[in-house]
Amino acid sequence: MWTLLKNLPNQTIKDKTMNIVYWEIKDDKVYHQGRLHKNADVDSFEVFINPTVQYDKHGTILSPFFSRDKTHIYWAWRKTKLDRETFEILGYGYIKDKNAIYFKYESSIKPVKNHDFKSFVVLDNGYAYDDYQAYYYARVLKKCQNPKSLKPLGFCFAKDNQFVYWQGKEFKNIDINTVQIMPCSKFNFIKDDKYIYYISNKITRSDNPNWEHLHGYYSKDENFVYHMDKILPNENPNDWDKQKAKSSPY
């Protein structure tokens, strides 16, 4: 994945969908998002991105902020203390070198607190575990007693042998044995063999043939129209279809 910037077409890395120029060489100098990278050695400067396929299998853009030259790893314009030779991007904000596992926050890179380096495993959607703890975007899941049982379900959801989690928060009322992700789970809907939930709040029975996800956070059944888990007052479900939900303000 390391690619010499000077060997790329126009010596540029650009996100065409957002029209952002992440890296470019101008006048024999390296620039990141239009700002001069003062420390970079232009001849050895490499970027960590695939210039032809900018998205990985999860639909996440590959990191355009990490780079390196013959001496250092950089995060945007900043010189880091990460070991150049053993630096590795694990995914979902987790990175490592020979010394530690780190998490990439919005404006800093810090070691994951109290992690076990040898047993650390990165899962999907920000979840991770080691022999002693489980994590959601580097935050410890304090209720997870069996880290190796942690399994991402999809989107923000995961489960272990005791709980279902959403964004790292545990819920006991959802059955871990029958919990299922749905296509609309990207909007925080989930179900087990008894109920359909918004996060962990019950909406209707899971076997209700009249429940329908409309669009975004809207759904309906034979009696009500819902926004998230709230019933919209004075709304007739017969008046709602996918187009109306799509044009609604929330």
C-alpha positions as protocol buffer text, in pm:
chain_id: "A"
residue {
  index: 1
  type: MET
  ca { x: 0 y: 0 z: 0 }
}
residue {
  index: 2
  type: TRP
  ca { x: 296 y: 237 z: 34 }
}
residue {
  index: 3
  type: THR
  ca { x: 322 y: 430 z: -291 }
}
residue {
  index: 4
  type: LEU
  ca { x: 576 y: 692 z: -391 }
}
residue {
  index: 5
  type: LEU
  ca { x: 385 y: 1014 z: -439 }
}
residue {
  index: 6
  type: LYS
  ca { x: 619 y: 1129 z: -715 }
}
residue {
  index: 7
  type: ASN
  ca { x: 531 y: 820 z: -922 }
}
residue {
  index: 8
  type: LEU
  ca { x: 155 y: 881 z: -922 }
}
residue {
  index: 9
  type: PRO
  ca { x: -29 y: 1055 z: -1207 }
}
residue {
  index: 10
  type: ASN
  ca { x: 12 y: 1429 z: -1163 }
}
residue {
  index: 11
  type: GLN
  ca { x: 197 y: 1347 z: -838 }
}
residue {
  index: 12
  type: THR
  ca { x: -138 y: 1381 z: -663 }
}
residue {
  index: 13
  type: ILE
  ca { x: -377 y: 1186 z: -438 }
}
residue {
  index: 14
  type: LYS
  ca { x: -730 y: 1320 z: -470 }
}
residue {
  index: 15
  type: ASP
  ca { x: -1068 y: 1208 z: -339 }
}
residue {
  index: 16
  type: LYS
  ca { x: -1280 y: 1272 z: -646 }
}
residue {
  index: 17
  type: THR
  ca { x: -1612 y: 1229 z: -465 }
}
residue {
  index: 18
  type: MET
  ca { x: -1532 y: 1505 z: -214 }
}
residue {
  index: 19
  type: ASN
  ca { x: -1296 y: 1703 z: -439 }
}
residue {
  index: 20
  type: ILE
  ca { x: -1022 y: 1699 z: -175 }
}
residue {
  index: 21
  type: VAL
  ca { x: -655 y: 1696 z: -275 }
}
residue {
  index: 22
  type: TYR
  ca { x: -495 y: 1500 z: 7 }
}
residue {
  index: 23
  type: TRP
  ca { x: -139 y: 1495 z: -122 }
}
residue {
  index: 24
  type: GLU
  ca { x: 45 y: 1661 z: -407 }
}
residue {
  index: 25
  type: ILE
  ca { x: 392 y: 1766 z: -513 }
}
residue {
  index: 26
  type: LYS
  ca { x: 431 y: 2123 z: -634 }
}
residue {
  index: 27
  type: ASP
  ca { x: 761 y: 2296 z: -707 }
}
residue {
  index: 28
  type: ASP
  ca { x: 944 y: 1991 z: -570 }
}
residue {
  index: 29
  type: LYS
  ca { x: 768 y: 2021 z: -232 }
}
residue {
  index: 30
  type: VAL
  ca { x: 500 y: 1807 z: -64 }
}
residue {
  index: 31
  type: TYR
  ca { x: 160 y: 1955 z: 23 }
}
residue {
  index: 32
  type: HIS
  ca { x: -124 y: 1806 z: 228 }
}
residue {
  index: 33
  type: GLN
  ca { x: -467 y: 1958 z: 163 }
}
residue {
  index: 34
  type: GLY
  ca { x: -302 y: 2268 z: 24 }
}
residue {
  index: 35
  type: ARG
  ca { x: -64 y: 2320 z: 315 }
}
residue {
  index: 36
  type: LEU
  ca { x: 313 y: 2276 z: 285 }
}
residue {
  index: 37
  type: HIS
  ca { x: 453 y: 1966 z: 455 }
}
residue {
  index: 38
  type: LYS
  ca { x: 772 y: 2123 z: 591 }
}
residue {
  index: 39
  type: ASN
  ca { x: 943 y: 1804 z: 712 }
}
residue {
  index: 40
  type: ALA
  ca { x: 889 y: 1577 z: 413 }
}
residue {
  index: 41
  type: ASP
  ca { x: 1168 y: 1440 z: 196 }
}
residue {
  index: 42
  type: VAL
  ca { x: 1009 y: 1465 z: -146 }
}
residue {
  index: 43
  type: ASP
  ca { x: 1214 y: 1193 z: -318 }
}
residue {
  index: 44
  type: SER
  ca { x: 1130 y: 921 z: -63 }
}
residue {
  index: 45
  type: PHE
  ca { x: 783 y: 1044 z: 31 }
}
residue {
  index: 46
  type: GLU
  ca { x: 518 y: 769 z: 24 }
}
residue {
  index: 47
  type: VAL
  ca { x: 145 y: 774 z: 90 }
}
residue {
  index: 48
  type: PHE
  ca { x: -65 y: 496 z: 239 }
}
residue {
  index: 49
  type: ILE
  ca { x: -351 y: 470 z: -4 }
}
residue {
  index: 50
  type: ASN
  ca { x: -444 y: 272 z: -312 }
}
residue {
  index: 51
  type: PRO
  ca { x: -469 y: 536 z: -585 }
}
residue {
  index: 52
  type: THR
  ca { x: -705 y: 331 z: -804 }
}
residue {
  index: 53
  type: VAL
  ca { x: -937 y: 179 z: -540 }
}
residue {
  index: 54
  type: GLN
  ca { x: -995 y: 433 z: -266 }
}
residue {
  index: 55
  type: TYR
  ca { x: -1240 y: 223 z: -66 }
}
residue {
  index: 56
  type: ASP
  ca { x: -1179 y: -104 z: 118 }
}
residue {
  index: 57
  type: LYS
  ca { x: -1425 y: -394 z: 149 }
}
residue {
  index: 58
  type: HIS
  ca { x: -1609 y: -217 z: 433 }
}
residue {
  index: 59
  type: GLY
  ca { x: -1672 y: 93 z: 222 }
}
residue {
  index: 60
  type: THR
  ca { x: -1429 y: 294 z: 433 }
}
residue {
  index: 61
  type: ILE
  ca { x: -1183 y: 522 z: 262 }
}
residue {
  index: 62
  type: LEU
  ca { x: -827 y: 404 z: 312 }
}
residue {
  index: 63
  type: SER
  ca { x: -624 y: 636 z: 532 }
}
residue {
  index: 64
  type: PRO
  ca { x: -502 y: 933 z: 329 }
}
residue {
  index: 65
  type: PHE
  ca { x: -349 y: 1098 z: 635 }
}
residue {
  index: 66
  type: PHE
  ca { x: -62 y: 860 z: 706 }
}
residue {
  index: 67
  type: SER
  ca { x: 257 y: 898 z: 507 }
}
residue {
  index: 68
  type: ARG
  ca { x: 627 y: 830 z: 540 }
}
residue {
  index: 69
  type: ASP
  ca { x: 963 y: 921 z: 401 }
}
residue {
  index: 70
  type: LYS
  ca { x: 1303 y: 761 z: 453 }
}
residue {
  index: 71
  type: THR
  ca { x: 1313 y: 855 z: 821 }
}
residue {
  index: 72
  type: HIS
  ca { x: 966 y: 908 z: 972 }
}
residue {
  index: 73
  type: ILE
  ca { x: 596 y: 821 z: 981 }
}
residue {
  index: 74
  type: TYR
  ca { x: 374 y: 1128 z: 949 }
}
residue {
  index: 75
  type: TRP
  ca { x: 14 y: 1192 z: 1049 }
}
residue {
  index: 76
  type: ALA
  ca { x: -103 y: 1468 z: 816 }
}
residue {
  index: 77
  type: TRP
  ca { x: 165 y: 1735 z: 863 }
}
residue {
  index: 78
  type: ARG
  ca { x: 293 y: 1603 z: 1196 }
}
residue {
  index: 79
  type: LYS
  ca { x: 603 y: 1397 z: 1253 }
}
residue {
  index: 80
  type: THR
  ca { x: 516 y: 1103 z: 1481 }
}
residue {
  index: 81
  type: LYS
  ca { x: 726 y: 884 z: 1710 }
}
residue {
  index: 82
  type: LEU
  ca { x: 586 y: 568 z: 1552 }
}
residue {
  index: 83
  type: ASP
  ca { x: 846 y: 315 z: 1443 }
}
residue {
  index: 84
  type: ARG
  ca { x: 882 y: 348 z: 1069 }
}
residue {
  index: 85
  type: GLU
  ca { x: 981 y: -11 z: 994 }
}
residue {
  index: 86
  type: THR
  ca { x: 707 y: -185 z: 1195 }
}
residue {
  index: 87
  type: PHE
  ca { x: 421 y: 63 z: 1149 }
}
residue {
  index: 88
  type: GLU
  ca { x: 96 y: -105 z: 1045 }
}
residue {
  index: 89
  type: ILE
  ca { x: -262 y: 16 z: 995 }
}
residue {
  index: 90
  type: LEU
  ca { x: -504 y: -236 z: 1149 }
}
residue {
  index: 91
  type: GLY
  ca { x: -828 y: -61 z: 1054 }
}
residue {
  index: 92
  type: TYR
  ca { x: -1108 y: 135 z: 1221 }
}
residue {
  index: 93
  type: GLY
  ca { x: -863 y: 379 z: 1377 }
}
residue {
  index: 94
  type: TYR
  ca { x: -632 y: 116 z: 1526 }
}
residue {
  index: 95
  type: ILE
  ca { x: -263 y: 115 z: 1432 }
}
residue {
  index: 96
  type: LYS
  ca { x: 46 y: -55 z: 1569 }
}
residue {
  index: 97
  type: ASP
  ca { x: 422 y: -64 z: 1568 }
}
residue {
  index: 98
  type: LYS
  ca { x: 669 y: -283 z: 1754 }
}
residue {
  index: 99
  type: ASN
  ca { x: 600 y: -99 z: 2079 }
}
residue {
  index: 100
  type: ALA
  ca { x: 222 y: -77 z: 2118 }
}
residue {
  index: 101
  type: ILE
  ca { x: -130 y: -73 z: 1976 }
}
residue {
  index: 102
  type: TYR
  ca { x: -253 y: 282 z: 1923 }
}
residue {
  index: 103
  type: PHE
  ca { x: -580 y: 452 z: 1842 }
}
residue {
  index: 104
  type: LYS
  ca { x: -608 y: 743 z: 1605 }
}
residue {
  index: 105
  type: TYR
  ca { x: -832 y: 1009 z: 1756 }
}
residue {
  index: 106
  type: GLU
  ca { x: -942 y: 1319 z: 1568 }
}
residue {
  index: 107
  type: SER
  ca { x: -635 y: 1519 z: 1663 }
}
residue {
  index: 108
  type: SER
  ca { x: -401 y: 1274 z: 1836 }
}
residue {
  index: 109
  type: ILE
  ca { x: -261 y: 921 z: 1835 }
}
residue {
  index: 110
  type: LYS
  ca { x: -249 y: 749 z: 2174 }
}
residue {
  index: 111
  type: PRO
  ca { x: -174 y: 396 z: 2298 }
}
residue {
  index: 112
  type: VAL
  ca { x: -486 y: 191 z: 2374 }
}
residue {
  index: 113
  type: LYS
  ca { x: -505 y: 193 z: 2753 }
}
residue {
  index: 114
  type: ASN
  ca { x: -398 y: -125 z: 2933 }
}
residue {
  index: 115
  type: HIS
  ca { x: -407 y: -336 z: 2618 }
}
residue {
  index: 116
  type: ASP
  ca { x: -233 y: -670 z: 2576 }
}
residue {
  index: 117
  type: PHE
  ca { x: -13 y: -626 z: 2271 }
}
residue {
  index: 118
  type: LYS
  ca { x: 39 y: -992 z: 2184 }
}
residue {
  index: 119
  type: SER
  ca { x: -327 y: -1094 z: 2188 }
}
residue {
  index: 120
  type: PHE
  ca { x: -489 y: -778 z: 2048 }
}
residue {
  index: 121
  type: VAL
  ca { x: -735 y: -846 z: 1764 }
}
residue {
  index: 122
  type: VAL
  ca { x: -922 y: -584 z: 1559 }
}
residue {
  index: 123
  type: LEU
  ca { x: -1274 y: -683 z: 1452 }
}
residue {
  index: 124
  type: ASP
  ca { x: -1519 y: -492 z: 1232 }
}
residue {
  index: 125
  type: ASN
  ca { x: -1685 y: -158 z: 1301 }
}
residue {
  index: 126
  type: GLY
  ca { x: -1453 y: -39 z: 1578 }
}
residue {
  index: 127
  type: TYR
  ca { x: -1475 y: -345 z: 1800 }
}
residue {
  index: 128
  type: ALA
  ca { x: -1159 y: -521 z: 1921 }
}
residue {
  index: 129
  type: TYR
  ca { x: -1045 y: -749 z: 2200 }
}
residue {
  index: 130
  type: ASP
  ca { x: -742 y: -900 z: 2368 }
}
residue {
  index: 131
  type: ASP
  ca { x: -710 y: -1174 z: 2627 }
}
residue {
  index: 132
  type: TYR
  ca { x: -828 y: -943 z: 2905 }
}
residue {
  index: 133
  type: GLN
  ca { x: -1061 y: -675 z: 2767 }
}
residue {
  index: 134
  type: ALA
  ca { x: -1293 y: -586 z: 2480 }
}
residue {
  index: 135
  type: TYR
  ca { x: -1303 y: -244 z: 2314 }
}
residue {
  index: 136
  type: TYR
  ca { x: -1519 y: -18 z: 2102 }
}
residue {
  index: 137
  type: TYR
  ca { x: -1304 y: 240 z: 1926 }
}
residue {
  index: 138
  type: ALA
  ca { x: -1045 y: 195 z: 2204 }
}
residue {
  index: 139
  type: ARG
  ca { x: -1303 y: 240 z: 2480 }
}
residue {
  index: 140
  type: VAL
  ca { x: -1312 y: -57 z: 2719 }
}
residue {
  index: 141
  type: LEU
  ca { x: -1638 y: -255 z: 2733 }
}
residue {
  index: 142
  type: LYS
  ca { x: -1649 y: -288 z: 3109 }
}
residue {
  index: 143
  type: LYS
  ca { x: -1935 y: -540 z: 3112 }
}
residue {
  index: 144
  type: CYS
  ca { x: -1767 y: -779 z: 2870 }
}
residue {
  index: 145
  type: GLN
  ca { x: -1640 y: -1064 z: 3087 }
}
residue {
  index: 146
  type: ASN
  ca { x: -1540 y: -1293 z: 2801 }
}
residue {
  index: 147
  type: PRO
  ca { x: -1361 y: -1076 z: 2542 }
}
residue {
  index: 148
  type: LYS
  ca { x: -1297 y: -1362 z: 2301 }
}
residue {
  index: 149
  type: SER
  ca { x: -1673 y: -1421 z: 2269 }
}
residue {
  index: 150
  type: LEU
  ca { x: -1723 y: -1072 z: 2125 }
}
residue {
  index: 151
  type: LYS
  ca { x: -1862 y: -1080 z: 1770 }
}
residue {
  index: 152
  type: PRO
  ca { x: -1962 y: -782 z: 1554 }
}
residue {
  index: 153
  type: LEU
  ca { x: -2313 y: -821 z: 1416 }
}
residue {
  index: 154
  type: GLY
  ca { x: -2295 y: -535 z: 1170 }
}
residue {
  index: 155
  type: PHE
  ca { x: -2299 y: -157 z: 1174 }
}
residue {
  index: 156
  type: CYS
  ca { x: -2275 y: -44 z: 1541 }
}
residue {
  index: 157
  type: PHE
  ca { x: -2401 y: -371 z: 1689 }
}
residue {
  index: 158
  type: ALA
  ca { x: -2206 y: -658 z: 1847 }
}
residue {
  index: 159
  type: LYS
  ca { x: -2267 y: -933 z: 2100 }
}
residue {
  index: 160
  type: ASP
  ca { x: -2079 y: -1154 z: 2343 }
}
residue {
  index: 161
  type: ASN
  ca { x: -2199 y: -1446 z: 2553 }
}
residue {
  index: 162
  type: GLN
  ca { x: -2396 y: -1213 z: 2783 }
}
residue {
  index: 163
  type: PHE
  ca { x: -2501 y: -893 z: 2608 }
}
residue {
  index: 164
  type: VAL
  ca { x: -2590 y: -724 z: 2283 }
}
residue {
  index: 165
  type: TYR
  ca { x: -2396 y: -401 z: 2234 }
}
residue {
  index: 166
  type: TRP
  ca { x: -2469 y: -85 z: 2037 }
}
residue {
  index: 167
  type: GLN
  ca { x: -2179 y: 157 z: 2004 }
}
residue {
  index: 168
  type: GLY
  ca { x: -2019 y: -26 z: 2295 }
}
residue {
  index: 169
  type: LYS
  ca { x: -2318 y: 13 z: 2529 }
}
residue {
  index: 170
  type: GLU
  ca { x: -2457 y: -315 z: 2660 }
}
residue {
  index: 171
  type: PHE
  ca { x: -2824 y: -421 z: 2667 }
}
residue {
  index: 172
  type: LYS
  ca { x: -2967 y: -723 z: 2849 }
}
residue {
  index: 173
  type: ASN
  ca { x: -3320 y: -715 z: 2706 }
}
residue {
  index: 174
  type: ILE
  ca { x: -3222 y: -833 z: 2356 }
}
residue {
  index: 175
  type: ASP
  ca { x: -3181 y: -1210 z: 2327 }
}
residue {
  index: 176
  type: ILE
  ca { x: -2821 y: -1294 z: 2234 }
}
residue {
  index: 177
  type: ASN
  ca { x: -2916 y: -1629 z: 2083 }
}
residue {
  index: 178
  type: THR
  ca { x: -3176 y: -1502 z: 1837 }
}
residue {
  index: 179
  type: VAL
  ca { x: -3061 y: -1146 z: 1769 }
}
residue {
  index: 180
  type: GLN
  ca { x: -3052 y: -1061 z: 1398 }
}
residue {
  index: 181
  type: ILE
  ca { x: -2925 y: -775 z: 1189 }
}
residue {
  index: 182
  type: MET
  ca { x: -3160 y: -640 z: 921 }
}
residue {
  index: 183
  type: PRO
  ca { x: -3088 y: -434 z: 609 }
}
residue {
  index: 184
  type: CYS
  ca { x: -3216 y: -132 z: 803 }
}
residue {
  index: 185
  type: SER
  ca { x: -2978 y: -195 z: 1094 }
}
residue {
  index: 186
  type: LYS
  ca { x: -2760 y: 87 z: 960 }
}
residue {
  index: 187
  type: PHE
  ca { x: -3036 y: 306 z: 1106 }
}
residue {
  index: 188
  type: ASN
  ca { x: -3014 y: 122 z: 1442 }
}
residue {
  index: 189
  type: PHE
  ca { x: -3304 y: -122 z: 1395 }
}
residue {
  index: 190
  type: ILE
  ca { x: -3244 y: -479 z: 1515 }
}
residue {
  index: 191
  type: LYS
  ca { x: -3458 y: -778 z: 1613 }
}
residue {
  index: 192
  type: ASP
  ca { x: -3467 y: -1103 z: 1807 }
}
residue {
  index: 193
  type: ASP
  ca { x: -3731 y: -1377 z: 1810 }
}
residue {
  index: 194
  type: LYS
  ca { x: -3974 y: -1162 z: 2010 }
}
residue {
  index: 195
  type: TYR
  ca { x: -3940 y: -797 z: 1912 }
}
residue {
  index: 196
  type: ILE
  ca { x: -3810 y: -543 z: 1665 }
}
residue {
  index: 197
  type: TYR
  ca { x: -3612 y: -274 z: 1842 }
}
residue {
  index: 198
  type: TYR
  ca { x: -3476 y: 70 z: 1778 }
}
residue {
  index: 199
  type: ILE
  ca { x: -3138 y: 25 z: 1949 }
}
residue {
  index: 200
  type: SER
  ca { x: -3285 y: -152 z: 2253 }
}
residue {
  index: 201
  type: ASN
  ca { x: -3633 y: 1 z: 2268 }
}
residue {
  index: 202
  type: LYS
  ca { x: -3923 y: -219 z: 2155 }
}
residue {
  index: 203
  type: ILE
  ca { x: -4124 y: -111 z: 1851 }
}
residue {
  index: 204
  type: THR
  ca { x: -4339 y: -413 z: 1765 }
}
residue {
  index: 205
  type: ARG
  ca { x: -4341 y: -793 z: 1759 }
}
residue {
  index: 206
  type: SER
  ca { x: -4074 y: -949 z: 1540 }
}
residue {
  index: 207
  type: ASP
  ca { x: -4338 y: -1163 z: 1367 }
}
residue {
  index: 208
  type: ASN
  ca { x: -4558 y: -864 z: 1281 }
}
residue {
  index: 209
  type: PRO
  ca { x: -4608 y: -896 z: 901 }
}
residue {
  index: 210
  type: ASN
  ca { x: -4727 y: -537 z: 879 }
}
residue {
  index: 211
  type: TRP
  ca { x: -4412 y: -373 z: 1012 }
}
residue {
  index: 212
  type: GLU
  ca { x: -4215 y: -204 z: 737 }
}
residue {
  index: 213
  type: HIS
  ca { x: -3901 y: 2 z: 734 }
}
residue {
  index: 214
  type: LEU
  ca { x: -3978 y: 304 z: 518 }
}
residue {
  index: 215
  type: HIS
  ca { x: -3667 y: 519 z: 498 }
}
residue {
  index: 216
  type: GLY
  ca { x: -3395 y: 631 z: 735 }
}
residue {
  index: 217
  type: TYR
  ca { x: -3534 y: 629 z: 1088 }
}
residue {
  index: 218
  type: TYR
  ca { x: -3898 y: 593 z: 979 }
}
residue {
  index: 219
  type: SER
  ca { x: -4106 y: 275 z: 994 }
}
residue {
  index: 220
  type: LYS
  ca { x: -4470 y: 178 z: 1028 }
}
residue {
  index: 221
  type: ASP
  ca { x: -4705 y: -108 z: 1111 }
}
residue {
  index: 222
  type: GLU
  ca { x: -5082 y: -150 z: 1087 }
}
residue {
  index: 223
  type: ASN
  ca { x: -5143 y: 94 z: 1373 }
}
residue {
  index: 224
  type: PHE
  ca { x: -4868 y: 353 z: 1388 }
}
residue {
  index: 225
  type: VAL
  ca { x: -4596 y: 545 z: 1211 }
}
residue {
  index: 226
  type: TYR
  ca { x: -4267 y: 554 z: 1400 }
}
residue {
  index: 227
  type: HIS
  ca { x: -3969 y: 784 z: 1399 }
}
residue {
  index: 228
  type: MET
  ca { x: -3691 y: 588 z: 1566 }
}
residue {
  index: 229
  type: ASP
  ca { x: -3887 y: 429 z: 1852 }
}
residue {
  index: 230
  type: LYS
  ca { x: -4141 y: 711 z: 1894 }
}
residue {
  index: 231
  type: ILE
  ca { x: -4497 y: 697 z: 1768 }
}
residue {
  index: 232
  type: LEU
  ca { x: -4582 y: 996 z: 1550 }
}
residue {
  index: 233
  type: PRO
  ca { x: -4911 y: 1134 z: 1683 }
}
residue {
  index: 234
  type: ASN
  ca { x: -5206 y: 1183 z: 1449 }
}
residue {
  index: 235
  type: GLU
  ca { x: -5039 y: 999 z: 1161 }
}
residue {
  index: 236
  type: ASN
  ca { x: -5223 y: 733 z: 962 }
}
residue {
  index: 237
  type: PRO
  ca { x: -4989 y: 455 z: 846 }
}
residue {
  index: 238
  type: ASN
  ca { x: -5197 y: 417 z: 528 }
}
residue {
  index: 239
  type: ASP
  ca { x: -5087 y: 768 z: 429 }
}
residue {
  index: 240
  type: TRP
  ca { x: -4718 y: 683 z: 457 }
}
residue {
  index: 241
  type: ASP
  ca { x: -4498 y: 520 z: 198 }
}
residue {
  index: 242
  type: LYS
  ca { x: -4125 y: 521 z: 128 }
}
residue {
  index: 243
  type: GLN
  ca { x: -4142 y: 843 z: -72 }
}
residue {
  index: 244
  type: LYS
  ca { x: -4319 y: 1035 z: 205 }
}
residue {
  index: 245
  type: ALA
  ca { x: -4067 y: 909 z: 461 }
}
residue {
  index: 246
  type: LYS
  ca { x: -3781 y: 1008 z: 231 }
}
residue {
  index: 247
  type: SER
  ca { x: -3915 y: 1362 z: 201 }
}
residue {
  index: 248
  type: SER
  ca { x: -3978 y: 1401 z: 575 }
}
residue {
  index: 249
  type: PRO
  ca { x: -3748 y: 1638 z: 761 }
}
residue {
  index: 250
  type: TYR
  ca { x: -3572 y: 1402 z: 1003 }
}
